[in-house]
Amino acid sequence: MTTSANKPRRGRPPKVTRENHDTKAELIRSGLEQLTECGFASSGIEPILKKVGVPKGSFYHYFASKEAFGESVIAHYDRYFSDKLDMHLLNTEYSPLKRLQNFVDDAVQGMTRHDFKRGCLVGNLGQEVDALPSGFRSQLTTIFMGWQQRIETCLIEAQASKEVAQNADCTQAAEFFWIGWEGAVSRAKLVQNAEPLRLFIQYFLHALPK
C-alpha cells in the first residue's frame, strides 16, 4: 500500500534545483556588469560573489573555473545583444537604414542610462585578448561574425529598396561597421558622452554608395 509519505511528489521541481538555477543566473548577471565595466583580466570573482551573496567556496559548484564562468557570461551577452540587433534590424516597419539608425539611438540611450561606464562586453574583451584564456579568441570572433552577418543582411535589404547602390560591397561595409562602432563605443566611454556614436553613424551612412 502506498502511503502519503512515499507517494511521488507532483508539481514544481525540488526547491534546491530551482535555487541552484537562479543563483547561477544571478552570478552570470553580476559577472556581466563587472566584466563590462572592468574587463576580465582585472576582475576577481569576489565582488561578483559578494553582490549575489554566494560564498567563495561555493563558486565552483556552479562553474568549473573562472574561464568557464567567463565563457558563460560572454555567451549570455551575445544572446542578449543579438536579440537587440534583431529587434531593430528585422523591424520591417522601418526602412533598412532607418533600422540601423534606430539601433544606434537605442545604444545611445543605454550608454547614457549607465553614465557611460559600460560599453560592449565583446568589444572590451577584444581589446585585452592577449591577456585572456586562449579559447576566448575564437568565441569572440564567432560572435562578431554573427553580428556582422546581421548588419550585412540589413544592408542587402537596403540595396533591394534602393537606399544603397547595387555595386556596394555589403560584406565589407558590415565588417567596417563593427570596426568603427567598437571604436566609437570606447571613445564614448572615454569622453562620457554620446557624440562619438552619433558621429560614427552619420559618417557611416553618408559613406554608403547611393
N, C-alpha and C positions, 0 to 999 in steps of 0.2 A: 504493500500500500504506500502510495506517495503522499508524504506529509507536506505541510506548508513550508517546513524548514528546508526540504531538499528539492522543492519544485524549481525548475529553471526560471530565472528572473526574465521578465519581458520588459520591453520599453527601451529607455535610454541606456547607452553603454555605461560601464562602471565609471564612477567619478574620477578615479585616478587616470584613466585613459584620456578623458576629456581635459583634465587639468594639465597633463603632460603636453597635449597638443596645443593648448592655449599658451602655456609657458614658452614652448618653442617658438610660436608665432610672435610672442612678445619680445623674445630675445632677438629675433630677426628684425623686428621693427626698431628696437632700440639700437641695434647694430647699424641699421640703415642710417639713422640720424647721426650716430657717432662717426661712421666712415665717410658720410657725405661732407661733414664739416671738417674732419681731422685727417682723413686718409687712413690707409690700412697699416702702414709700417709704424706710424706713431701712435696708433690706437691700442691700448691694452684692453683686456676684457673686463677689468674691474669696474670702470664706470658703467659699462653696459649691464653687468650683473647687478650692480647697486641700484640702478634705475628700475630694474624689473623686480628686484628683491629676491634674487637667487643666490645662494651661497656659492663661492668659487668652486668648491669641491663637487658641486652638482652640475657644473657646466658640461662636463664630458659625458654626462648621462644623455644629453641632447645632441651633442656634436662630437665627432671623433677627435677633432683638432681645431685649432684656430683657423687653419687653412680651409677645412671643411665648412666651418662657420662662415668664412668669407665667401666661399663659393655659393652658399645658400642665400646670403644677403644679396649678392650680385644677381643671382637668378630671380630673386623676388623683385629687385629693382627693374630688371628687364621686363618682367611681366607687367608691372605697373606702368612703365614708360611706354611700352609697345601698345598697351591698351589706350593710353592717352593719345599717342600718334594716330591710332586707328580711329579714335573718336573724332578727330579733326579731319584727317586726310581722306576718310571714307564717307564723309558727310556730303552727300550729293545735293544738299540744299544750297551749297555754295559752289562757285567755280573752283577749279583745282588750285589756282594760285591764291585765291582768297582763303582756301582751306589752310594753305601753308602759312599765310599771314595770321590766321586765327590761332594756329598752334603757337606761333611766336608770341602773340598777345597773351595767351594763356600762360606761357612760360614767364613772361614779364610779371604778370600778376603773382605767380607762385614765388619767384625770387624776391619780389617786393614784400610779400607777406612774411617771409622768413628773414627779412632785413639783410638780404644778400649774403647770408652766412652759408647757405647751401647752394651748390651748383648741380652738376651732373655727376653722379657717383662713377659711372663708367669712364667719363672723361677725366675725372680726378685720378682714378686709378691708372689710367693710361699714362699719366704724367710721371708716375712713380713705378712704372712697370719693372724696371731693373731691380727694384727692392722687393718685389712681390714673389710669391711662390710661382714656379715655372708654369704650372697649369693655368694660372690666371690669364696669361697672354692669349692662349687660344680661345678661352671663354670670352674675353673682352672683344677679340677680333670677330668672333662669330656674332656677337651681339651687334656690333657696329654694322656688320654686313646685313643683318636683318633690318635694322633701322634705315640703312641706305636703300635697300630694296623698296621700302615703303615710300621714300621720297621719289625714287625713280619711277615707280608706278604712278604717282601723282603727277609728275612732270610729263609722262607719256599721255596721260589723260588731258593735260594742258595742251599738248600737241594736237590731240584729236579735236579739241574745242577751239583750236587756232589762237590760243593765248601764247603759244610758244611755236617758233618756226619748226618746220619739218626736218630741217637739217641739224637741229640741236642734238648734241650728244647727251642724252638724259642720264646715262650711266655715269659719265664723267661729272656732270653737273651735280648729281646726287652725292657723289663722293666729296666734291668740293664743298657742298653744303655742310657736311658734318665736320670737315676740317675747319671751316670758318666758324661754324656755330660753336664748337667747343672752345675755340679761342675767344669768341665773344662772351661766352658764359664766364670764362676765367677772368676776363677783363672787367665784367660787370661786378664780380665778387671783389676785385681789387679796388675799384673806384666807388663801389657801393651805390651804383645807380644803374638804370636800365638802358642808358643811351647806347652802349656798345651793341646790345641786342637789336635795338631799333635801327641802328646804322648798318649793321650787317644785313638784315633782311631787306632794307631799302636798296642796297647796292647789289645784293644777290638777284633780286627780282629785276632790277634795271639791267643787269648784265646778261640775262637770258635772251637769246636771239628771238626777235619778234617777226 
